[in-house]
Every structure is written in structure tokens, then in C-alpha cells.
């Protein structure tokens, strides 16, 4: 009888340990909000068509070399698209250009699905 009681007690202890609280207790934002973005990275821009200021990096202070950049939330970020040359906006110099573009931010760059110069 004592063996049966001991086995029952062990079984109860095993079941109790298996049903312990295993929830993820990491801190998550309330109301399913996304975690705040890093201060130096512009927020994600959705894939809607929008008009952005574009410049060659040679005319942007802090960049100083040719490359394609667009203004997102007050900061120039690299513009990536397969059809862009390295100096696509170099001829506009400091004046820059306006482009109609569709894409999104990824890894600190604006990845364009399509783009065209606004006339």
C-alpha cells in the first residue's frame, strides 16, 4: 500500500512539474504595438507609389562619393534598384531630382520595385 501511495505521489509531482508555467516572460510592447525603431534608421516606408527627393552621394554632406540616395524622414538613405547606375542623379548635383518610386525600407536602404524621374 505504501508503494502504491509513493508511486502516486511521484506521479503527481511529475505531472505538476510538467504543467509548470512555461510562458515567454520577455517584455513585449502593450496592445501588440511594434517595438520602437532605432533612432538613426528611418521608419519603414510602405510599397505605395510616392515622390521622393533623390541626390547623388557626391553632393550630400557626410557621404561625399557617388551613389543614389533618397530623402526619407529628413535623412538620405541609399536607393537600390537593378536599373540604377552608380551616378544616376549626379548631373543634377546639389539641386537633386524628384522621383516617383514604389518600394520599401530594408536594412537601412530603400529597395525600389520601380522608379521614374518626375518631369
Buried (B, 14 or more C-beta within 10 A) or exposed (E): EEEEEEEEEEEEEEEEEEEEEEEEEEEEEEEEEEEEEEEEBBEEBEBEEBEBBBBBBBBBEEBEEBBBBBBBEEEBBBBBBEEBEEEBBBEBEEEBBEBBBBBBBEEEBBBBEEBEEEE
